[in-house]
Amino acid sequence: MTEVSTKRQLMIARHYLDKLSIFIVNMASFYQGANPTFDQELVMLKKQLSGKPDYDAATEIIGKLNSDLGKDTKLFKRRNLDSVSHLQKALKKLIKTKRLPDDIKGDANEFLISLSLNNDAVIAPLTQFEKALDLYHKALQQIIEADDSDSQTPEQVILHNTITLELRELIAPFYVGNKSDKNLQEIYQKLTIGLNHKELLDCCLVLIRFVIRDVIKEANATSRLINNLHKSLIQINDNIETTIADSEKRFEARDYYNTEIKQQMTVMESVVSGSQQLTELKEQAKQHLDKMQASLDASAEADKREQTATIELMKKMQERSVALESEAVSYKQMLFTQRAATLSDQLTKLPNRMAYEEKAQFEVEQAKRTGTPLCIGIVDIDHFKKVNDAYGHSVGDKTLQVIAKHIRQYLPKEDFVARWGGEEFIVLLPNTSLEDAFTKVEVMRTKISALPFKFKGERVNVTLSCGLSQITQEITLEEAFEKADSFLFKAKDAGRNQTIFKDIE
């Protein structure tokens, strides 16, 4: 019975250790790349705990990781000091600006001195970043106010409108996640209806602050996870050491009990061979059997205590691993949600410009590797400004949503569609020749031009103009984009509601 319970105990211990090893391997894979200095140890730890685990080697690696993780706060402090150094350089450049007013130069100089005096005490430079941004904002505002705002060139007007549109796309994820923020809601509405230079600068400042706060928030969450992992590794290391020590003690105790039983057996053999009386033999045999039974009982009781302690230990380790796993899943879900919001256009639900840039890089590499054609197209809604001016921005937004939905619907699933900004969309057509791309886009354009739009009871015909180009070994993605853009303008000049993919003779 003792042998069976011992085997069961070992099976239970092995089961929990194997499960814990798998969890540690998964956690190591999850955190690999978060800090390159830990990557080598994490790879080695995964190797030692995969397949047939080597706990002795893993314990050494865990000890090294514990030491490295303990230095994590120093790493963050060094990064913060680097950030302060960048702030100092930026302030020095600001002070050297020729058109900067003297009062702002004085404020910047005082701030620079305070940074120099207090850089050793920096914990989180967020407030310093905000103060520096305020100084830059004041400087830009005064410089702009000194200029004649009415003497804008057409290029400046186009740039202003482009920045406004891009800023609206960038701020959309923050707006969706923080609709209760009245300041952010006001900025988003201004970006929708249009704003002047000063208001545009205010919007830039708000967005920068939100980005910085999100980065700080995410860094804090990562730091907490690393700290919890650090504590768990210490606990796991202690538990492994305790298990090993208990096993060694149990081996010694079992060896002691076995030796004692053997001695009793030897004595019994001696008594049996030397005894002359049966009664005396029975009495002596009973005494030795009682001693042997006592040794067996003691051994069984020790086994039971060790088994109970091991089970309790494994339960605690399992609870800790489940808690860590739950926290990791929550953090991964948060990152997934943030990434989805970052890569999605909030109005049309299509991928945004950032998503396009990632996809375009992948498709270009894929086309080069496989030798297949890749085309790019730019799609623009004709006279969209007139729709906005005549029927309002809410109608314009609804129009964008309907057009986006049907562009996606009328193009094959393997083609990529994203909102470029404003009323423009961009498409990538992999494994498609220029002629086939023209056919696909023309089918989509024709179907959308037939959609029955009605604004305030009035039937309105909404059409698209498109420009197409192909990426080749000789024509880069950027060159193909410029070419498609030039064809789009030619389609506009030629009367709109058409697709152009080559120079018209």
Residue pairs with C-beta under 8 A, 6 or more apart in sequence:
1 300
2 296
2 299
2 300
2 303
5 300
5 303
5 304
5 307
6 303
6 307
8 307
9 303
9 306
9 307
9 310
12 307
12 310
12 311
12 314
13 243
13 310
13 314
16 314
16 317
16 318
17 53
17 55
18 53
19 318
19 321
20 236
20 317
20 318
20 321
21 49
21 50
21 53
21 58
22 49
23 321
23 324
23 325
24 45
24 49
24 236
25 45
25 46
25 49
25 50
27 229
27 324
27 328
28 42
28 43
28 45
28 46
29 42
29 46
30 328
30 332
31 38
31 42
31 226
31 229
32 38
32 39
32 42
32 43
33 39
34 222
34 226
35 72
35 75
35 226
37 68
38 65
38 68
38 69
41 61
41 64
41 65
41 68
42 65
44 61
45 58
45 61
45 62
45 65
48 54
48 55
48 57
48 58
48 61
49 58
55 240
55 244
59 237
59 240
59 241
62 233
62 236
62 237
63 237
65 233
66 230
66 233
66 234
66 237
69 226
69 227
69 229
69 230
69 233
70 230
72 223
72 226
72 227
72 230
76 219
76 223
77 122
77 123
80 122
80 123
80 124
80 125
81 119
81 120
81 122
83 125
83 129
84 115
84 119
84 122
84 125
84 128
85 119
87 115
87 125
87 128
87 129
87 132
88 112
88 115
88 116
90 132
90 136
91 108
91 111
91 112
91 115
91 132
91 135
92 112
94 100
94 108
94 135
94 136
94 139
95 105
95 108
95 109
95 112
97 139
99 143
99 146
100 108
100 139
100 142
100 143
101 139
101 142
104 135
104 138
104 139
104 142
107 135
108 135
111 131
111 132
111 135
115 128
122 128
124 216
126 212
126 213
126 216
129 212
130 209
130 212
133 205
133 208
133 209
134 205
137 201
137 202
137 205
140 201
141 198
141 201
144 197
144 198
144 201
145 198
149 196
149 197
152 160
160 197
160 200
162 421
163 200
164 191
164 194
164 195
164 200
165 421
165 422
166 353
166 421
167 191
167 200
167 203
167 204
167 207
168 188
168 191
168 192
169 345
169 352
169 353
169 419
169 421
170 207
171 184
171 187
171 188
171 191
171 203
171 206
171 207
171 210
172 188
172 345
172 346
172 347
173 341
173 342
173 344
173 346
174 184
174 207
174 210
174 214
175 184
175 185
175 188
175 346
176 341
176 346
177 341
178 184
178 210
179 185
183 206
184 206
184 210
187 202
187 203
187 206
190 199
190 203
191 203
192 393
193 393
195 203
218 338
221 331
221 334
222 331
225 327
225 328
225 331
228 324
228 327
229 324
232 320
232 321
232 324
235 317
235 320
236 317
236 320
239 313
239 316
239 317
242 313
243 310
243 313
246 306
246 309
246 310
250 302
250 303
250 306
253 299
253 302
254 299
254 302
257 295
257 296
257 298
257 299
260 291
260 295
261 292
261 295
261 296
264 288
264 291
264 292
264 295
265 292
267 288
268 284
268 285
268 288
271 281
271 284
271 285
271 288
272 281
272 285
275 281
275 284
342 354
343 351
343 352
343 354
343 355
343 358
344 350
344 351
344 352
344 355
345 351
345 352
345 404
345 418
345 419
347 397
347 400
347 401
347 419
348 400
348 401
348 404
348 405
348 419
349 401
349 404
350 404
350 408
350 417
350 418
350 419
350 425
351 359
351 416
351 417
351 418
351 419
352 418
352 419
353 418
353 419
353 420
353 421
355 418
356 416
356 418
356 420
356 426
356 428
359 416
359 418
359 428
360 376
360 428
360 477
361 477
363 374
363 416
363 428
363 430
364 374
364 471
364 477
366 372
366 374
366 430
367 373
367 374
367 430
367 431
367 471
368 473
370 431
372 430
372 431
373 431
373 432
373 433
373 434
373 470
373 472
374 428
374 429
374 430
374 431
374 432
374 470
374 471
375 428
375 429
375 432
375 433
375 434
375 437
375 468
375 469
375 470
375 471
376 426
376 427
376 428
376 429
376 468
376 469
376 470
376 471
376 477
376 480
376 481
376 484
377 426
377 427
377 428
377 429
377 437
377 441
377 466
377 467
377 468
377 469
377 484
378 420
378 424
378 425
378 426
378 427
378 466
378 467
378 481
378 484
378 485
378 488
379 407
379 424
379 425
379 426
379 427
379 441
379 445
379 464
379 465
379 466
380 423
380 424
380 425
380 464
380 465
380 466
380 488
380 492
381 399
381 400
381 403
381 423
381 424
381 462
381 463
381 464
382 462
382 463
382 464
382 465
382 492
382 496
382 497
383 496
384 396
384 399
384 422
384 423
387 395
387 396
387 399
387 455
387 460
387 462
388 395
388 396
390 455
391 455
391 456
395 455
395 456
399 453
399 462
400 419
400 423
402 451
402 453
403 425
403 448
403 462
403 464
404 417
404 419
404 425
406 444
406 447
406 448
406 451
407 417
407 425
407 427
407 444
407 448
408 417
410 443
410 444
410 447
410 448
411 417
411 427
411 429
411 440
411 441
411 444
412 440
414 430
414 431
415 427
415 428
415 429
415 430
415 432
415 440
416 427
416 428
416 430
417 425
417 426
417 427
418 425
418 426
418 427
419 425
419 426
420 426
427 441
429 436
429 437
429 440
432 440
433 470
434 468
434 469
434 470
434 501
434 502
437 468
437 470
437 501
438 468
438 499
438 501
441 466
441 468
441 499
442 499
445 463
445 464
445 466
445 497
445 498
445 499
448 462
448 463
448 464
449 461
449 462
449 463
449 464
449 497
451 462
452 459
453 459
453 460
453 461
453 462
454 460
463 496
463 497
464 497
465 488
465 491
465 492
465 496
465 497
465 498
465 499
466 488
466 491
466 498
466 499
466 500
467 483
467 484
467 485
467 486
467 487
467 488
467 489
467 490
467 491
467 499
467 500
467 501
468 484
468 487
468 499
468 500
468 501
469 475
469 480
469 481
469 483
469 484
469 487
469 501
470 480
471 477
471 480
475 483
487 500
487 501
487 502
488 500
490 500
490 504
491 498
491 499
491 500
494 500
494 504
